[in-house]
């Protein structure tokens, strides 16, 4: 694992824009700036911009170009910053879309040995063309991954390619095409040095630990996560799988927080072996319970079918559409924890009889069953609210699915693998259940395209906890946990 700092040259390490300065010697500075702006805002492609800009510097003499070098203005704080990087074991690499003619002597003076840049071609002491060979993205790619900490520092749109591959990226200035690509905008090298010491929180884009003084690095994909992890001190995830190999890429990781219920998407053993805390934010119980009740009402009155038919122009006579009341029916709750208890309370208030199976819950005012089979055979509605564990995997399976009371409604808003794949065939295919409602699925994302026409299979794509209120509660809890651990 290496610590690598990729730095752009012009506008970043030095204040000069040599290309503009060369062009101004030809009276074309304005046009170069225009083309640069066009490239930054995406109005012309980078390659065309480079070609046109080179055309504008043809004929400038070597002597004039050398004079520009004498006017080099190194950005304030850069020398101290580079010295500190060097002393703390960083590999410093300069990568510029400008020319080695300028980059090499500047980097020699700053003691930087690794420089990537393009070549100016002179004939008879005058610029005639340039050889363009540097692609910033490719240089960044070469150093990214392998658990390396890759920091990219730049100031222009052409730096976005290296920003995208870096663990963390910083940009000077607020130019169009820069702000949206870099992780942080910085005013000078002094503030940048401070940022580099940060304990970064790496968070999936669908979790929102906002207000942490801007130390949050987002990720969308596994590849994003892999490049971020080398600088992660805290990790916030929703349903993304965090396996041992990912944990191994984060040498400074102290805490993994699941913005959701349960930690079954995280290799807790691998994390604990490294002393990393794994926490979750189980604050979505009312939302999941309400979805469960919604499933019950829908399944017993077939709201989804009526809605679908009416929108196709079908009006059924009232006698044709018969449903069932929930009032007086028995709901069998598997797992009487946070969610199960709220479901029980609402069902009780709706005039339903409540029974449950949960070996870890003492006697309550509800009817306790001492075996799952007993509960399955006496309940009009069976609803699952257990965590996924070796004991609850396939809790409802092809054998005991036959015990489900004929015509019952089966609901799962817990975890997909709590119900075995083949059990669904028994419940639906053999007509044991009158309806099956699933928010969670054996594999996610799930494909039910072959179940088209199964009106008694009611599906949602794992949205149990997806309410504004639940997400807000969980996000504040994540923030609280991070604050308690000194983040933010
Ligand atoms: P919880 O820990 O409060 O309750 C789980 C209950 O299950 C506990 O009372 C426990 O004793 C019981 N239990 C454990 N093993 C059992 C077994 N073998 N047989 C019977 N009961 C058993 O959890 P919760 O907050 O109520 O959440 C329940 C589950 O719902 C979560 O673990 C999660 O998987 C799921 N969930 C889904 C969504 C969603 O978006 N659909 C959102 C949140 C939670």
Boltz pocket constraint, residues with backbone or C-beta under 6 A from the ligand:
constraints:
  - pocket:
      binder: B
      contacts: [[A, 260], [A, 261], [A, 262], [A, 282], [A, 284], [A, 285], [A, 288], [A, 334], [A, 335], [A, 336], [A, 337], [A, 338], [A, 339], [A, 340], [A, 357], [A, 358], [A, 359], [A, 360], [A, 361], [A, 384], [A, 385], [A, 386], [A, 387], [A, 388], [A, 391], [A, 392], [A, 413], [A, 414], [A, 415], [A, 439], [A, 440], [A, 462], [A, 463], [A, 464], [A, 465], [A, 466]]
      max_distance: 6.0
